[in-house]
């Protein structure tokens, strides 16, 4: 078992799952955030996806939960259905074999069935803000015993779309509840809003760095109109599991249609249409049955997908931070990863500057007989100049 002293003070079932999971030591964010949360502090925490953020709030919350009491004690808010289900899966993993009851509540699901779930008296509730506020207004979800409110991907949940719901949910709980804000990025605005809801919050920031040992960074140069064709060729080289980042929902749908026409199976993580299909395709992608996931930065926020072999920047990131966040989804846990940028000539100059800023060497690639190979640099051949007789004569003089 890990010699992490904080773990040795936790409930035996938490220690058992930690050991079964094969964890050796806590991540930087876990080591910093867990003691602060156990002390009862309100916390604002910035930590990229894939750095152990979920367990940073989940383990201390479960540790503090009173198993003898039924009724809601912990509320976890998330911006998307997919993230809610991912968190629920983690909660059930870490409470397996106990009497702790957990449940999810999401928009789009049958309200009557969700009301039935509340009759099981769950102690941990995970949900989207709209559905939870709806159940509170229906007087079906009782919040008077809630001791911990966790706002995951807080930068999204303090947007105009969600903020009033988040504020109302927090106000419906005990006055001395603990509030935890977690996000891959914490903007100044999010910090300001969080502080207005919290009591002397501790701010914790962990910066993500790229794993240079396990990850290679390559790029393809093409015209903007040819990017989809380059993506198609990349998929024909048969990467095991690839995530492609696209800048807009409209573009995601266009690329999905064109790749599907070319018989490439894709999963899509964006938009509200075809929720059931999206759920199934995501399940197939996680299981490795579909090789490519198309997403936007916003839709992918918070989702932790294991064993990603390729990260593809279809639309080049605007900032170094965005490049690092996306690229950090591959090359994890000692496994190899490849980050591919598909750039036009204008974006190539940004890529080279970013490489300099991040200390990354980008290798330019091309396709040859279905394989990815080093690109041949075109050498400019200068025309030979004939020396004029006057030059020759001038040398003699």
C-alpha positions as CSV (number, residue, x, y, z in Angstrom):
1,X,0.0,0.0,0.0
2,X,1.1,3.6,-0.6
3,X,2.9,5.2,2.3
4,X,0.9,8.4,1.9
5,X,0.0,9.3,5.5
6,X,-3.3,11.0,4.6
7,X,-4.5,7.7,3.1
8,X,-3.7,5.7,6.2
9,X,-6.2,7.9,8.1
10,X,-9.1,7.3,5.7
11,X,-11.9,4.7,5.9
12,X,-10.7,1.1,5.3
13,X,-12.9,0.8,2.1
14,X,-11.2,3.8,0.6
15,X,-7.8,2.4,1.3
16,X,-8.8,-0.9,-0.2
17,X,-10.0,0.7,-3.5
18,X,-6.8,2.8,-3.6
19,X,-4.7,-0.4,-3.3
20,X,-6.8,-2.3,-5.9
21,X,-6.4,0.6,-8.3
22,X,-2.7,0.2,-8.2
23,X,-2.0,3.8,-7.2
24,X,1.5,4.4,-5.7
25,X,1.3,8.0,-4.7
26,X,-1.1,10.9,-4.8
27,X,-0.9,13.4,-7.7
28,X,0.2,17.0,-6.9
29,X,-3.4,18.2,-6.7
30,X,-4.5,15.4,-4.4
31,X,-1.6,15.9,-2.1
32,X,-2.5,19.6,-1.7
33,X,-6.3,19.7,-1.9
34,X,-7.3,16.6,0.1
35,X,-5.8,17.9,3.5
36,X,-7.5,21.3,3.0
37,X,-10.9,19.8,2.3
38,X,-10.6,17.4,5.3
39,X,-9.9,20.4,7.5
40,X,-13.3,21.8,6.3
41,X,-12.0,24.7,4.3
42,X,-13.8,26.0,1.2
43,X,-11.5,25.5,-1.8
44,X,-11.1,27.0,-5.2
45,X,-9.0,24.5,-7.2
46,X,-7.5,24.8,-10.7
47,X,-6.2,21.5,-12.1
48,X,-6.2,20.2,-15.7
49,X,-8.2,17.1,-16.8
50,X,-6.3,13.9,-16.1
51,X,-4.4,15.1,-13.0
52,X,-6.6,13.3,-10.5
53,X,-9.0,16.2,-9.9
54,X,-12.1,14.1,-9.3
55,X,-10.5,12.1,-6.5
56,X,-9.2,15.3,-5.0
57,X,-12.7,16.2,-4.0
58,X,-14.4,12.8,-3.9
59,X,-12.1,11.0,-1.4
60,X,-12.3,13.7,1.4
61,X,-16.1,14.2,0.8
62,X,-16.7,10.4,1.1
63,X,-14.4,10.3,4.2
64,X,-16.5,13.0,5.9
65,X,-19.9,11.5,4.9
66,X,-21.9,10.1,7.8
67,X,-22.9,6.6,6.6
68,X,-25.5,6.2,9.4
69,X,-27.5,9.1,8.1
70,X,-29.8,8.8,5.0
71,X,-30.6,11.8,2.9
72,X,-28.5,14.0,0.7
73,X,-25.2,15.1,2.3
74,X,-23.1,15.7,-0.8
75,X,-24.2,17.5,-4.0
76,X,-21.9,17.4,-7.1
77,X,-22.8,19.8,-10.0
78,X,-21.4,19.2,-13.5
79,X,-22.1,20.9,-16.8
80,X,-22.9,17.9,-19.0
81,X,-24.6,14.5,-19.0
82,X,-21.4,12.7,-19.9
83,X,-19.4,14.3,-17.0
84,X,-22.2,13.5,-14.5
85,X,-22.1,9.8,-15.5
86,X,-18.3,9.7,-15.3
87,X,-18.4,11.1,-11.8
88,X,-21.2,8.7,-10.8
89,X,-19.1,5.8,-12.0
90,X,-16.2,7.0,-9.8
91,X,-18.5,7.5,-6.8
92,X,-19.8,3.9,-7.1
93,X,-16.3,2.5,-7.6
94,X,-15.1,4.2,-4.3
95,X,-18.2,3.3,-2.3
96,X,-18.5,-0.3,-3.5
97,X,-19.4,-2.7,-0.7
98,X,-20.7,0.0,1.6
99,X,-24.3,1.2,2.3
100,X,-23.6,4.6,0.7
101,X,-26.3,5.3,-1.9
102,X,-25.6,7.6,-4.9
103,X,-27.7,8.7,-7.8
104,X,-27.5,10.9,-10.9
105,X,-30.0,13.6,-12.1
106,X,-29.8,14.9,-15.6
107,X,-31.8,17.0,-18.0
108,X,-33.6,15.1,-20.7
109,X,-34.2,12.1,-18.5
110,X,-37.7,11.1,-17.4
111,X,-38.6,13.3,-14.3
112,X,-40.9,10.6,-12.7
113,X,-38.1,8.0,-12.8
114,X,-35.7,10.5,-11.2
115,X,-38.2,11.3,-8.5
116,X,-38.4,7.5,-7.8
117,X,-34.6,7.5,-7.3
118,X,-35.0,10.0,-4.5
119,X,-37.1,7.6,-2.6
120,X,-34.0,5.5,-2.1
121,X,-32.6,8.3,0.0
122,X,-29.3,8.8,-1.7
123,X,-26.5,10.4,0.3
124,X,-24.5,11.5,-2.7
125,X,-26.2,13.3,-5.6
126,X,-24.5,14.2,-8.9
127,X,-26.4,16.2,-11.5
128,X,-26.8,19.0,-14.0
129,X,-27.9,22.3,-12.5
130,X,-31.2,22.6,-14.4
131,X,-32.5,19.2,-13.3
132,X,-31.4,19.6,-9.7
133,X,-33.1,23.1,-9.4
134,X,-36.2,21.6,-11.0
135,X,-36.4,18.8,-8.4
136,X,-35.8,21.3,-5.6
137,X,-38.6,23.5,-6.8
138,X,-40.9,20.5,-7.0
139,X,-40.0,19.9,-3.3
140,X,-38.8,16.4,-4.2
141,X,-35.1,17.0,-3.5
142,X,-34.5,18.0,0.2
143,X,-31.3,20.0,0.7
144,X,-31.5,20.8,4.4
145,X,-28.9,18.1,5.4
146,X,-26.4,18.9,2.6
147,X,-22.9,19.5,4.1
148,X,-20.8,19.7,0.9
149,X,-21.5,21.3,-2.5
150,X,-19.0,20.6,-5.2
151,X,-19.0,22.6,-8.4
152,X,-17.0,20.6,-11.1
153,X,-15.8,22.4,-14.2
154,X,-16.7,25.7,-12.4
155,X,-15.6,27.9,-15.3
156,X,-18.5,26.6,-17.3
157,X,-21.0,26.5,-14.4
158,X,-20.6,30.2,-13.6
159,X,-21.5,31.2,-17.2
160,X,-24.8,33.1,-17.7
161,X,-26.6,29.8,-18.6
162,X,-25.9,28.1,-15.2
163,X,-24.9,30.7,-12.7
164,X,-28.4,31.5,-11.2
165,X,-29.0,27.8,-10.8
166,X,-25.7,27.3,-9.0
167,X,-26.4,30.2,-6.7
168,X,-29.9,28.9,-5.9
169,X,-28.7,25.4,-5.2
170,X,-26.0,26.6,-2.8
171,X,-28.5,28.9,-1.0
172,X,-30.9,26.0,-0.5
173,X,-28.3,24.1,1.6
174,X,-27.1,24.5,5.2
175,X,-25.5,27.9,6.1
176,X,-22.3,26.2,7.3
177,X,-21.9,23.9,4.3
178,X,-18.5,23.4,2.6
179,X,-18.2,24.6,-0.9
180,X,-15.6,23.3,-3.4
181,X,-15.0,24.8,-6.8
182,X,-12.9,22.7,-9.2
183,X,-12.0,23.4,-12.8
184,X,-9.4,22.8,-15.5
185,X,-9.0,26.6,-15.6
186,X,-10.1,29.2,-13.1
187,X,-10.6,32.6,-14.6
188,X,-10.6,35.8,-12.5
189,X,-14.4,36.1,-13.0
190,X,-14.9,32.5,-11.7
191,X,-12.7,33.2,-8.7
192,X,-14.6,36.4,-7.9
193,X,-18.0,34.6,-8.1
194,X,-16.7,31.6,-6.0
195,X,-15.4,34.0,-3.3
196,X,-18.8,35.7,-3.1
197,X,-20.4,32.3,-2.2
198,X,-17.6,31.0,0.0
199,X,-16.0,31.7,3.4
200,X,-12.2,32.5,3.2
201,X,-11.6,30.1,0.4
202,X,-8.2,28.5,-0.1
203,X,-7.0,28.8,-3.7
204,X,-5.0,25.9,-5.1
205,X,-3.5,25.9,-8.6
206,X,-1.7,23.1,-10.3
207,X,-0.2,23.7,-13.7
208,X,-0.1,20.9,-16.3
209,X,3.2,20.2,-18.0
210,X,3.6,18.0,-21.2
211,X,5.2,14.6,-20.8
212,X,8.1,14.9,-23.2
213,X,9.4,11.4,-22.6
214,X,6.3,9.5,-23.7
215,X,4.8,12.0,-26.2
216,X,5.9,12.9,-29.7
217,X,4.6,16.1,-31.5
218,X,4.2,16.0,-35.2
219,X,2.3,18.1,-37.8
220,X,1.0,18.0,-41.4
221,X,1.0,21.1,-43.6
222,X,-1.9,21.4,-46.0
223,X,-4.5,23.9,-47.4
224,X,-7.4,24.6,-45.1
225,X,-9.8,22.9,-47.5
226,X,-7.7,19.7,-47.4
227,X,-7.7,19.2,-43.6
228,X,-10.6,16.7,-43.6
229,X,-8.7,14.6,-46.2
230,X,-5.6,14.7,-44.0
231,X,-7.7,13.5,-41.0
232,X,-9.1,10.7,-43.1
233,X,-5.6,9.6,-44.1
234,X,-4.5,9.7,-40.4
235,X,-7.3,7.4,-39.5
236,X,-6.3,5.0,-42.3
237,X,-3.0,4.5,-40.5
238,X,-5.2,2.9,-37.7
239,X,-4.5,4.7,-34.5
240,X,-5.9,2.8,-31.5
241,X,-7.9,5.7,-29.9
242,X,-7.8,9.3,-31.2
243,X,-9.5,12.5,-30.1
244,X,-9.7,15.3,-32.6
245,X,-10.4,18.8,-31.4
246,X,-12.6,21.0,-33.6
247,X,-13.4,24.7,-33.0
248,X,-17.2,24.7,-33.5
249,X,-20.2,22.4,-33.4
250,X,-21.1,23.1,-37.0
251,X,-17.7,22.0,-38.1
252,X,-17.9,18.8,-36.0
253,X,-21.1,17.8,-37.8
254,X,-19.6,18.5,-41.2
255,X,-16.5,16.4,-40.4
256,X,-18.6,13.6,-39.0
257,X,-20.7,13.5,-42.2
258,X,-17.7,13.4,-44.5
259,X,-15.8,10.8,-42.4
260,X,-18.8,8.6,-42.1
261,X,-19.3,8.8,-45.9
262,X,-15.7,7.5,-46.2
263,X,-16.6,4.5,-43.9
264,X,-14.7,5.8,-40.8
265,X,-16.5,5.2,-37.6
266,X,-16.6,8.3,-35.3
267,X,-18.1,9.2,-31.9
268,X,-19.2,12.8,-31.4
269,X,-19.2,14.6,-28.1
270,X,-21.0,17.9,-28.8
271,X,-24.4,19.3,-29.2
272,X,-27.8,18.2,-27.8
273,X,-29.1,16.2,-30.8
274,X,-29.4,12.4,-30.7
275,X,-28.5,12.0,-27.0
276,X,-29.0,8.2,-27.0
277,X,-26.9,7.7,-30.0
278,X,-24.2,9.9,-28.6
279,X,-24.2,8.0,-25.3
280,X,-23.8,4.7,-27.1
281,X,-21.0,6.0,-29.4
282,X,-19.1,7.4,-26.4
283,X,-19.5,4.0,-24.7
284,X,-18.1,2.3,-27.8
285,X,-15.2,4.8,-28.1
286,X,-14.2,4.3,-24.4
287,X,-14.3,0.5,-25.1
288,X,-12.1,0.9,-28.1
289,X,-14.7,-0.2,-30.6
290,X,-14.8,3.3,-32.3
291,X,-11.3,4.7,-33.1
292,X,-12.1,8.5,-33.3
293,X,-13.8,11.0,-31.1
294,X,-14.7,14.4,-32.5
295,X,-15.2,17.1,-29.9
296,X,-14.9,20.8,-29.0
297,X,-12.8,22.1,-26.1
298,X,-16.0,22.9,-24.2
299,X,-17.7,19.6,-24.7
300,X,-14.6,17.6,-23.6
301,X,-14.0,19.6,-20.5
302,X,-13.6,17.4,-17.4
303,X,-14.0,14.1,-19.3
304,X,-11.2,11.7,-18.5
305,X,-10.8,9.1,-21.2
306,X,-8.2,6.4,-20.7
307,X,-5.5,5.1,-23.1
308,X,-5.8,7.8,-25.7
309,X,-3.0,7.2,-28.3
310,X,-3.5,10.2,-30.6
311,X,-4.6,13.8,-29.9
312,X,-5.3,15.6,-33.1
313,X,-5.5,19.4,-33.3
314,X,-7.8,19.7,-36.4
315,X,-8.2,23.4,-35.6
316,X,-5.0,24.7,-34.1
317,X,-5.3,25.9,-30.5
318,X,-5.3,29.7,-29.9
319,X,-3.0,29.6,-26.8
320,X,-0.1,27.5,-25.4
321,X,-2.4,26.6,-22.5
322,X,-5.0,25.2,-24.8
323,X,-2.3,23.1,-26.6
324,X,-1.1,21.8,-23.3
325,X,-4.6,20.9,-22.0
326,X,-5.6,19.1,-25.2
327,X,-2.3,17.3,-25.6
328,X,-2.1,16.2,-22.0
329,X,-4.8,13.6,-22.8
330,X,-2.3,11.3,-24.3
331,X,1.1,9.9,-23.2
332,X,-0.2,9.2,-19.6
333,X,0.8,6.5,-17.1
334,X,4.0,5.7,-18.9
335,X,2.2,4.9,-22.2
336,X,3.3,6.3,-25.5
337,X,1.3,9.1,-27.2
338,X,1.3,11.1,-30.4
339,X,0.1,14.7,-30.7
340,X,-0.8,15.7,-34.3
341,X,-1.4,19.2,-35.6
342,X,-3.1,19.7,-39.0
343,X,-2.0,23.2,-40.0
344,X,-2.3,25.6,-42.9
345,X,0.7,27.8,-43.8
346,X,-0.5,30.6,-41.5
347,X,-0.9,28.2,-38.6
348,X,2.5,26.7,-39.2
349,X,4.2,29.9,-38.1
350,X,2.1,29.9,-34.9
351,X,3.1,26.2,-34.4
352,X,6.8,27.0,-34.6
353,X,6.5,29.9,-32.2
354,X,4.5,27.7,-29.8
355,X,7.2,25.0,-30.1
356,X,9.8,27.6,-29.0
357,X,7.7,28.7,-26.1
358,X,7.0,25.2,-24.8
359,X,10.4,23.7,-25.6
360,X,8.8,21.2,-28.1
361,X,10.4,20.0,-31.3
362,X,7.6,19.5,-34.0
363,X,8.4,17.0,-36.7
364,X,6.9,17.7,-40.1
365,X,5.2,14.6,-41.6
366,X,3.7,13.3,-44.8
367,X,2.0,10.2,-46.1
368,X,3.7,7.5,-48.3
369,X,2.0,4.3,-49.2
370,X,-0.4,4.5,-46.3
371,X,2.2,5.2,-43.7
372,X,3.2,8.4,-41.9
373,X,6.7,9.4,-42.9
374,X,9.1,12.3,-42.4
375,X,8.3,15.1,-44.9
376,X,10.9,15.8,-47.5
377,X,11.9,19.4,-47.4
378,X,11.8,21.0,-50.9
379,X,15.2,22.5,-51.7
380,X,15.2,25.6,-53.8
381,X,17.7,25.2,-56.7
382,X,19.2,28.5,-57.7
383,X,19.9,29.0,-61.5
384,X,23.6,29.0,-62.4
385,X,25.0,32.3,-63.4
386,X,27.5,32.7,-66.1
387,X,30.4,35.0,-65.4
388,X,30.6,37.8,-67.9
389,X,33.8,38.4,-69.9
390,X,34.2,41.8,-68.2
391,X,34.4,40.1,-64.8
392,X,37.0,37.7,-66.1
393,X,39.1,40.5,-67.7
394,X,38.8,42.6,-64.6
395,X,40.4,39.8,-62.6
396,X,43.4,39.8,-64.9
397,X,44.0,43.5,-64.5
